[in-house]
Amino acid sequence: MVIEGKITSLDEIFSQGYRIRESAIVDALLPGVQQEVLNINLVQKQTDAGEKSRFKALVVVGNYDGYFGLGNGKAKQVRSAIEKATIDAKLNIFPVRRGCGSWQCGCGEKHSIPFAVTGKCGSVSVKLMPAPKGVGIVASEGPKTIINFAGIKDCWLKSRGSTRTTPSSAQATANALKNTFRIVTPEDWTR
């Protein structure tokens, strides 16, 4: 559909509920996508002949303007693992709702998130809160990179759990950013 010209932007894909099945679609529709490796681990599997060693990579991609993706990849060589993780991140790209949700700022620009959101992965739970303009991203390095790739310039992050595990901390932050597009119901107002 992208080659035929029926779909011209990622917004159309997400509004119509389609799924991205090839990483080339992201390259065609979102030209300014950049990537960064967050973590590389050595993982081993015990077999009859001994141990099999592989590398596991965690990569974030984004355009610094409302889209980001997080992906994992495993391979025998580091370069192959990074390539697989990049493809996985492009397939899992997601939009982020931005705005000025801070009561201290009220500027109306899209520099922060519109409301506080939470995300969880494993033992790590993360809460992202809107911040006034000029504060910056107040978070540790892994979540800060993900929030920056999503195009958010000002944000506070509160986390608990085993935050030293980079994959869990990164996935919890990604889940929180994905929750900016959840539907707000009257039950959410009482929380």
Buried (B, 14 or more C-beta within 10 A) or exposed (E): EBEEEEBEEBEBBBEEEEEBEEBEBBEBBBEEBEBBBBBBEEEEEEEEEEEEEBBBBBBBBBBBBBBBBBBBBBBEEBEBBBBBBBBBBBBBBBBBBBBBBBEEBEEEEBBBBBBBBBBBBEEBBBBBBBBBBEBEBBBBEBBBBBBBBBBBBBBBBEBEBEBEBBBBBBBBBBBBBBBBEEEEEEEEEEE
